[in-house]
Amino acid sequence: MSSHAINDTSGHDGGDAALRAVGQAIGHARRACDVAGRLGGEEFALVLPDTQEPAAIAFAQRLRASVERLEIEHCGKRITLTVSIGVTIATPDEPADLAALLRRADRALYEAKAAGRNRVTGAMPVPPAPVLAWLK
């Protein structure tokens, strides 16, 4: 259930409780070297240094399952949560461009939502196009 839906059914206090619970789940799942933060609204970002694609997807699946198991009691109501996660990786041969990484992860997130929500979708970088040198 999205925080907007939770806000509509359980008030903003319920939505805030849901965001805190997701933040705590992220805090418990991440390694000491990982960086996590809330981007705004109901969106969070995590940076997993030195993590290859399979490990990043596995981490995201564990986090998704952890959030799905959460149950929040708020004003006598039981709130269950799900999360959709978009994953991307930075490759050593691409320039460090945080905005491009966020766009790619956001695209993967929307693909996860379009595919039915409560899932993980990866948007891996497109390999660079072959370079053609034309000589005369």
N, C-alpha and C positions, 0 to 999 in steps of 0.2 A: 504494500500500500504506500503510495507516495505521501510525502509530508503535506502536500496540498490537500489530499483526500483526508489525511488524519486531521489536519486543521479544520476541515469542513465538518467532520464527525465528532471530533474530540476536543476541538478548540486549539488555540495556539499553544497552550501549555502541553497538550498531548503531542503536538508536532515537535515542540522543543524537547520533550522527553524522548521521542523517537530519534531525533538528531543526536542527542547525547548518547543514547544506547548504541547507535551506529558508530559514533566517534570512539566509544569505549571498545567496541569490537575491533575497530581498526587498530587502536592502541595495543590491544592484546595480541593481535596477529602479526604486527610489524616487527622487524628486527631492529636492533639498536641503530643500525646505519641507514635505515629507511626514513624517509621524510614524508609526513602526512599533513594535510591541512584541508580546511574547508574553503572551497572557492567562493561559495555564496549559495544562498537558497538551500537546496538539498544536495548539492554537488560537492564531492570531496576529490582530492587528487593525492596520489601516492607516487613517490619516486623510489624505485627499488634499484639502487646502484649495483653494478656488476651482476645483473640478473639476465639470463638468456630467456628467449621466448617461452620454452616449455615450462620453466620454473615460474615465470611471471603469470602464465595462464593457470598453473596449478595453485599458486598463491591466491589468485583472484577467485578461483573456484572454492577454495577453502574459506575465504572471507565471505563469499556469497552464501555458502551453506551455514556459516556461523550466524550471519544476520537472519537468515530464514528461521533459525531455531530460537531467535529472541522472542520473548513475550513480555510486553510491558503492561503493567496494571496502571490505569489512569482513571480516576474518578469512577471506580467500580467497573470499568470496561477493560476488556483484554484487547490489546493492540498487537497484531502480528505484522511483521515487516518482511519485505523482500527488497532485493537490490539488483540492478542491472549494472554491469561493469564493462567498460571498454578498455582494452589493453593495447598498448603499442610499445615498441622498443626503439631506442636510438641505436643506430649502427655506427661503428667507428669511422666509416667513410662518409658520413653525412655531417654537414656543419651543425654545430650546437645551436639549435633553434627551438627554444622552449615553446614559442607560439605555434610552430608547425607540429610539434609533438602533441600539444594540447588539442589542436584541430583534429589530428588523426585519432586520438583517443576519444574525442567527442563524437566523431563520425562512427567509431566502433560502438560507442554507448548507444547512439540512436539506432544502429543496426540491431543491437541486443533488445532494445525496447520494441522495435518493429517486429522482431521475431517472436515476441510473446512475453517479454519481460522476465525478470528473475533468472538471468543467464549472463554468461560471459562471452564476449565477442572480441576477437583480436583484429586489429588493423595494422598489419605489419608493413614496414616501408617497402615501397616499390624499388626493386633493384635499379640502379642507374642505367639509363639507356646506353647502348653501345655508342661509342664516339666514332664518328666517321670523319676521316681526314681526306679532303679532296685536294689533290695536287695537280697542277698543270705544268 
